[in-house]
Amino acid sequence: MVESLIEHGYCTRKESATFESKRCYDSLPKSFWETYSSFANTLGGTIVLGLEEADGRLKLAGVQNPDKVVKDLWDLLHDGHKVSSNLLVEDDVRIEEYEGLKYITVKIPRADRHQRPVYINNDLDNGTYRRNNESDYHCSVQEILEMGRDSSDSSIDQRTIEETDIGDVNTDTLSRYRNFLRSNTSTHPWLKESDEEFLRLIGAADLNKDVFHLTQAGLLMFGNDYRITRLIPDYHLDYRAYVDDDQEWIDRFNSDSGLWSGNLFDFYLEVSRRLMSACSHPFKLRNDKRIDDTELMKAVREMVLNGIVHADYLGRGGINIVLKGDRLTVVNPGNFRIPPAKAAKGGYSDARNPMLMKMFTLLGFVERSGSGIYRIYRTCRQEGLPEPDLMEEFDPSRVTFALELKSDDDARSAIIRLISDDNKISIDDLSARIGISKSTVSREIRKMKNEGVISRVGGTKGHWKIV
């Protein structure tokens, strides 16, 4: 059932990141185009013409000549001097009526990456907008450049960096990579090649006038941090682990420490190892091959890999991976190249860094293109976990992917089972036996006590009672 937009003369919605109202008596307001650009460059949204603010609400005022306004709208949409791209089809613009007052709804889709940035008045620098909560704002030069990079079908990670040569390769990292490939495909013909030719074949290097140079993907995957940051200044990798809401981290691994290479391949391997150790069911290694993998552990590694291959390394902020209690969060610079809902369904692939994707695929770390986010969602359903949180932010452009590694039901069932076996069991013992933090145990016990599921008899030296 479709919710009515107008009830008792007032709009049922409030202005938000995807909804905007504008007064419109007999002509299209100039500010319409700023919001058109901002919705197109952000998440899409709906503009309603014919509303005005009254008593902190949006009141229906009506449009005097809606047919003329709609005609002017279509005329300007087809004027390249007014707007760079027309994203609308006929059904996106509708004239509605409520108790004799007419108003216009305009549904603006999120622009495809090939169409962004969408700008107005034939002015890319000053006519490009994005949405921030309830407001439109001028895009910065950095944001315009980000959208411009994404609009091209030529991937940035394939570009050759002429300031590089074979001396910029960390030989230990390359040796580890070749060993993983040998373990995955022992007869792979590229293993017989020299390091230089091997790097060229996997997309990590290229020849320019017979001179060897690394590609951006090759430098990120096999370089050293001090060299990467000179050529890609905003490059940064950071992993931190916390005990629930504690402010001090208990484990950290970051690219600028100077204690390791600082490249993507070594970061992925080490962070995967630490995450597996931190989780209650770590995988085992046999001859550098993973065995006894659980679906949840695969989803954890997939989240890390997803952040690496989809990051915009020329953007701001770097890759940040945080394990806080039982919640894993992966944040990477750049926005989605396809709508998040589409990515979650699977079958669609549009990696920002296809050469990085290729390098990980060769090792068997990527099972099938376009299925990564879908597999994470599927695993959560199978394991009874909450659906992951997937969020885009703008200025700076960031994607945040968060996953709960334990379900409340699992923790609750385990607590009740252990209390049944030993009604004097302590919080510390419950935490150790279940494999979750003490604060998580305490939180679940508080919930169950408030719900009347369990109670405490006799204070600290007493015992638990299952109600």
C-alpha positions in Angstrom: 0.0 0.0 0.0 1.4 3.4 -1.0 1.4 6.0 1.8 -0.6 9.1 1.0 1.7 12.1 0.6 -0.9 14.6 1.8 -3.2 14.2 4.8 -5.4 16.9 6.2 -3.7 19.5 4.0 -0.2 18.7 5.3 2.6 16.6 3.8 3.2 13.3 5.6 7.0 13.5 5.1 9.7 15.7 6.3 12.6 17.1 4.3 15.6 14.7 4.4 18.5 13.5 2.4 16.0 12.1 -0.2 13.0 14.4 0.1 12.7 18.2 -0.6 9.7 20.6 -0.9 9.5 23.9 -2.7 7.0 26.7 -3.1 5.8 26.9 -6.6 2.8 29.1 -7.5 3.1 29.6 -11.3 6.8 29.1 -12.3 9.5 26.6 -11.6 11.7 27.8 -8.7 15.4 28.4 -9.6 16.5 26.3 -6.6 14.8 23.3 -8.2 17.9 22.7 -10.3 20.3 22.8 -7.4 18.3 20.0 -5.7 18.1 18.1 -9.0 21.9 18.1 -9.2 22.3 17.2 -5.6 19.8 14.2 -5.7 21.4 12.9 -8.9 24.9 13.0 -7.5 24.0 11.5 -4.1 21.2 9.0 -3.4 18.4 10.2 -5.6 15.2 11.6 -4.1 11.8 13.3 -4.6 11.0 17.0 -5.0 7.4 18.1 -4.3 6.4 21.5 -5.8 3.6 23.3 -4.1 4.3 23.0 -0.4 5.3 25.7 2.0 6.4 25.7 5.7 3.8 26.5 8.3 4.0 25.9 12.0 7.0 23.7 11.6 5.3 21.5 9.0 4.9 21.3 5.3 1.5 22.7 4.2 0.0 22.2 0.8 -0.2 25.6 -0.9 -0.8 24.3 -4.5 0.5 25.2 -7.9 -1.6 27.7 -9.9 -0.6 26.5 -13.4 0.9 23.0 -13.1 0.8 22.2 -16.8 2.9 25.2 -17.7 5.4 24.4 -14.9 5.7 20.8 -16.1 6.2 21.9 -19.7 8.9 24.4 -18.6 10.6 21.6 -16.6 10.8 19.3 -19.6 12.0 22.0 -21.9 14.9 22.9 -19.5 15.7 19.2 -19.0 16.4 18.9 -22.7 18.5 22.1 -22.7 22.2 21.2 -22.3 23.0 24.7 -21.2 20.7 24.3 -18.2 21.5 20.7 -17.0 24.2 18.3 -18.1 22.0 15.2 -18.1 18.3 14.5 -18.2 17.7 11.5 -15.9 13.9 11.6 -15.9 11.3 9.6 -17.9 7.6 10.6 -18.2 6.4 8.7 -15.1 8.9 10.5 -12.9 6.9 13.8 -13.2 3.3 13.7 -11.9 0.6 16.3 -11.3 -1.3 15.3 -8.1 -4.4 16.8 -6.5 -5.8 17.0 -3.0 -9.1 18.8 -2.2 -8.9 21.0 -5.3 -5.2 22.0 -4.8 -2.7 20.6 -7.3 0.9 19.9 -6.7 3.8 18.3 -8.6 6.0 15.4 -7.6 9.4 14.9 -9.4 11.3 11.6 -8.7 15.0 12.0 -9.5 17.0 8.8 -9.7 20.6 8.5 -8.6 22.7 9.1 -11.7 24.7 6.3 -13.2 28.4 6.7 -12.5 28.9 7.4 -16.3 26.6 10.4 -16.0 28.1 11.9 -12.8 28.8 14.6 -12.0 25.4 16.1 -13.0 25.8 19.9 -13.0 23.7 22.9 -14.0 24.0 26.2 -15.8 26.8 24.8 -18.0 29.2 25.3 -15.1 30.9 22.2 -13.8 32.9 24.0 -11.1 30.1 26.0 -9.6 27.0 24.1 -10.7 27.7 20.7 -9.2 25.8 19.9 -6.0 25.3 17.1 -3.5 22.9 16.4 -0.6 23.8 16.6 3.1 20.8 15.7 5.3 18.2 18.4 4.4 20.5 20.7 2.4 22.1 21.0 -1.0 25.8 22.1 -1.0 28.4 23.0 -3.7 30.7 20.1 -4.4 34.4 20.6 -3.7 37.0 20.2 -6.4 38.0 16.9 -4.7 34.4 15.6 -5.0 34.1 16.6 -8.7 37.4 14.9 -9.4 36.2 11.7 -7.6 33.0 11.6 -9.7 35.0 12.3 -12.8 37.4 9.3 -12.1 34.4 7.0 -11.6 32.7 8.1 -14.8 35.5 6.7 -16.9 35.7 3.0 -18.0 39.5 3.3 -17.8 40.4 2.1 -14.3 42.9 4.2 -12.4 44.7 1.1 -11.0 45.7 0.2 -14.6 47.6 3.4 -15.1 51.4 3.1 -15.4 53.4 5.1 -12.8 56.5 6.3 -14.7 58.4 7.2 -11.5 58.5 3.5 -10.5 60.7 0.5 -11.5 61.4 -3.0 -10.3 63.3 -1.6 -7.3 60.0 -0.4 -5.8 58.8 -4.0 -5.4 59.0 -5.6 -2.0 60.6 -8.9 -2.9 59.3 -10.7 0.2 55.8 -9.7 -0.6 56.2 -10.9 -4.2 57.6 -14.2 -3.0 54.7 -14.7 -0.7 52.3 -13.9 -3.5 53.9 -16.4 -5.9 53.9 -19.1 -3.2 50.1 -18.5 -2.7 49.6 -18.9 -6.4 51.7 -22.0 -6.5 49.6 -23.4 -3.6 46.3 -22.5 -5.4 47.4 -23.6 -9.0 50.7 -25.5 -8.9 51.0 -25.8 -12.7 50.3 -22.2 -13.5 52.5 -21.3 -16.5 53.2 -17.8 -15.2 55.2 -19.2 -12.2 58.0 -20.1 -14.7 58.5 -16.5 -15.7 60.9 -13.9 -14.2 59.7 -11.5 -11.6 59.4 -8.7 -14.1 57.4 -10.8 -16.6 55.3 -12.3 -13.9 54.3 -8.8 -12.6 53.5 -7.7 -16.2 51.2 -10.7 -16.7 49.2 -10.2 -13.6 48.7 -6.5 -14.3 51.1 -5.2 -11.7 53.5 -3.7 -14.3 53.8 -2.6 -17.9 56.3 -1.6 -20.4 56.5 2.0 -21.7 58.9 2.2 -24.6 60.5 -1.1 -23.4 61.0 0.5 -19.9 59.6 -1.4 -16.9 57.2 0.5 -14.7 54.7 -0.6 -12.0 51.0 0.1 -12.5 49.1 1.7 -9.6 47.7 -1.7 -8.7 51.2 -3.2 -8.7 52.6 -0.4 -6.5 49.7 -0.8 -4.0 50.0 -4.5 -3.9 53.7 -5.0 -3.8 55.3 -1.7 -2.9 56.6 -0.3 0.4 54.6 2.3 2.3 57.2 5.0 2.2 57.3 4.8 -1.6 53.5 4.4 -2.0 52.7 7.5 0.0 55.1 9.7 -2.0 53.1 8.9 -5.1 49.7 8.4 -3.6 49.7 10.9 -0.6 46.4 9.9 1.0 47.2 6.2 1.1 46.8 4.7 4.6 45.8 1.3 6.0 44.7 0.9 9.6 43.4 -2.1 11.7 42.4 -1.6 15.3 40.7 -4.0 17.8 38.9 -2.8 20.9 37.0 -4.5 23.8 33.5 -3.3 23.1 33.2 0.4 23.9 36.6 0.8 25.4 38.4 3.9 24.1 41.9 2.3 24.1 42.7 -0.2 21.4 44.1 -3.6 22.4 45.6 -4.4 19.0 46.7 -2.2 16.1 48.3 -2.8 12.7 48.9 0.2 10.4 50.8 0.9 7.2 52.9 3.8 8.4 54.5 2.0 11.4 57.7 1.2 9.5 57.6 -2.3 10.9 56.4 -4.1 7.8 55.9 -3.4 4.1 52.7 -1.4 4.4 51.3 -2.7 1.1 47.8 -4.2 0.4 48.8 -7.8 0.0 50.6 -8.1 3.4 47.8 -6.0 5.0 45.1 -8.4 3.8 47.0 -11.5 5.0 47.9 -10.1 8.4 44.5 -8.5 9.1 42.7 -11.8 8.0 45.0 -13.7 10.4 44.3 -11.3 13.3 40.5 -11.3 12.7 40.4 -15.1 12.6 42.4 -15.3 15.9 40.1 -12.7 17.5 36.9 -14.5 16.5 35.7 -17.6 18.4 36.3 -20.1 15.6 39.6 -19.3 13.8 40.5 -21.1 10.7 43.5 -23.4 10.6 46.5 -23.4 8.2 48.1 -26.3 6.5 50.9 -25.6 4.0 49.5 -22.0 3.7 46.1 -23.4 2.7 43.0 -22.6 4.7 41.1 -25.5 6.1 38.0 -25.9 8.3 36.7 -22.6 7.1 33.4 -21.5 8.4 31.0 -19.4 6.3 31.2 -16.6 8.8 35.0 -16.5 8.5 34.7 -16.4 4.7 32.3 -13.5 5.1 34.8 -11.6 7.4 37.6 -12.0 4.8 35.2 -11.0 2.0 34.5 -7.7 3.9 38.2 -6.9 4.1 38.8 -7.8 0.5 35.7 -5.8 -0.6 37.1 -2.7 1.1 40.5 -3.2 -0.6 39.3 -3.7 -4.2 36.6 -1.0 -4.2 38.6 1.8 -2.4 39.4 5.0 -4.2 43.1 5.3 -3.3 43.2 8.9 -4.6 40.4 9.8 -2.2 40.7 10.8 1.4 40.8 8.8 4.6 42.4 5.5 3.7 41.1 2.1 4.7 40.1 1.6 8.3 39.1 -1.7 9.8 37.8 -1.8 13.4 36.9 -4.8 15.5 35.0 -3.6 18.5 33.7 -6.4 20.7 31.7 -8.6 18.3 31.2 -5.9 15.6 33.5 -5.6 12.6 33.5 -2.4 10.6 35.3 -1.8 7.3 35.5 1.8 5.9 37.0 2.7 2.6 37.3 5.9 0.6 35.0 6.3 -2.5 31.3 5.7 -3.1 29.4 2.8 -4.6 29.7 2.6 -8.4 26.4 0.6 -8.5 23.5 1.1 -6.1 24.1 -0.8 -2.8 20.8 -2.6 -3.0 21.8 -4.0 -6.4 25.2 -5.1 -5.1 23.5 -6.9 -2.3 21.5 -9.0 -4.7 24.6 -10.3 -6.4 25.5 -10.9 -10.1 26.7 -7.3 -10.7 30.3 -6.4 -10.7 31.9 -3.0 -11.2 35.2 -3.0 -9.3 36.9 0.3 -9.0 40.3 -1.5 -9.1 39.9 -4.5 -11.6 43.6 -5.2 -11.6 43.6 -5.6 -7.8 40.6 -7.8 -8.2 42.4 -9.9 -10.8 45.4 -10.4 -8.5 43.3 -11.7 -5.6 41.2 -13.8 -8.0 44.3 -15.6 -9.2 44.9 -16.8 -5.7 41.4 -18.1 -5.2 40.5 -15.3 -2.7 37.7 -14.1 -4.9 35.3 -16.9 -5.8 33.0 -15.2 -8.4 32.9 -11.7 -9.6 29.9 -9.7 -8.4 29.0 -12.2 -5.6 31.0 -10.9 -2.6 28.5 -8.6 -0.9 25.7 -11.0 -1.7 27.5 -13.9 0.0 28.0 -11.7 3.1 24.2 -11.1 3.3 23.5 -14.7 2.6 25.8 -15.8 5.4 24.2 -13.5 7.9 20.8 -15.0 7.0 22.1 -18.6 7.3 23.9 -17.9 10.6 20.9 -16.0 12.2 22.9 -12.8 12.3 21.5 -9.3 11.9 21.6 -7.9 8.4 24.9 -6.0 7.8 24.9 -2.2 7.9 25.9 -0.7 4.6 26.2 3.1 4.4 27.5 5.7 2.1 28.8 9.1 3.2 29.8 12.1 1.2 32.3 14.9 1.6 34.5 13.0 2.1 33.2 10.1 0.1 33.2 6.9 2.2 31.6 3.5 2.3 31.0 1.9 5.7 30.3 -1.9 6.0 29.5 -3.3 9.4 28.8 -6.9 10.5 27.8 -8.4 13.8 29.8 -11.5 14.4 27.5 -13.0 17.0 23.7 -12.9 17.2 22.0 -11.9 20.4 19.9 -15.2 20.2 23.1 -17.3 20.1 24.6 -15.4 23.1 21.4 -15.6 25.0 20.9 -19.3 24.4 24.5 -20.0 25.5 24.1 -18.0 28.7 20.9 -19.8 29.7 22.5 -23.2 29.0 25.5 -22.4 31.1 23.5 -21.0 33.9 21.4 -24.2 33.9 24.5 -26.2 34.3 26.0 -24.0 37.0 23.8 -21.4 38.6 26.8 -19.8 40.3 28.8 -19.2 37.2 30.5 -15.8 37.0 30.4 -13.2 34.2 34.1 -13.9 33.6 33.5 -17.6 33.1 30.5 -17.0 30.9 32.6 -14.7 28.7 35.4 -17.3 28.4 33.1 -20.2 27.8 31.0 -18.5 25.1 33.8 -16.6 23.5 32.4 -13.1 23.7 33.4 -10.1 25.7 32.4 -9.6 29.4 30.5 -6.4 28.5 28.5 -8.3 25.8 27.6 -10.9 28.4 26.6 -8.2 30.9 24.5 -6.5 28.3 22.6 -9.7 27.5 22.1 -10.5 31.2 20.6 -7.0 31.8 18.2 -7.5 28.9 17.1 -10.9 30.2 16.7 -9.6 33.7 14.6 -6.7 32.5 12.5 -9.1 30.4 12.0 -11.4 33.4 13.9 -14.3 31.8 16.4 -14.7 34.6 16.9 -13.2 38.0 19.7 -12.9 40.6 19.2 -14.4 44.0 21.4 -13.3 46.9 23.6 -10.6 45.4 27.2 -11.2 44.4 27.6 -14.4 46.4 24.2 -15.7 45.4 23.1 -17.6 42.3 21.2 -17.3 39.1 17.6 -18.3 38.7 15.9 -19.0 35.4 12.4 -17.7 35.5 
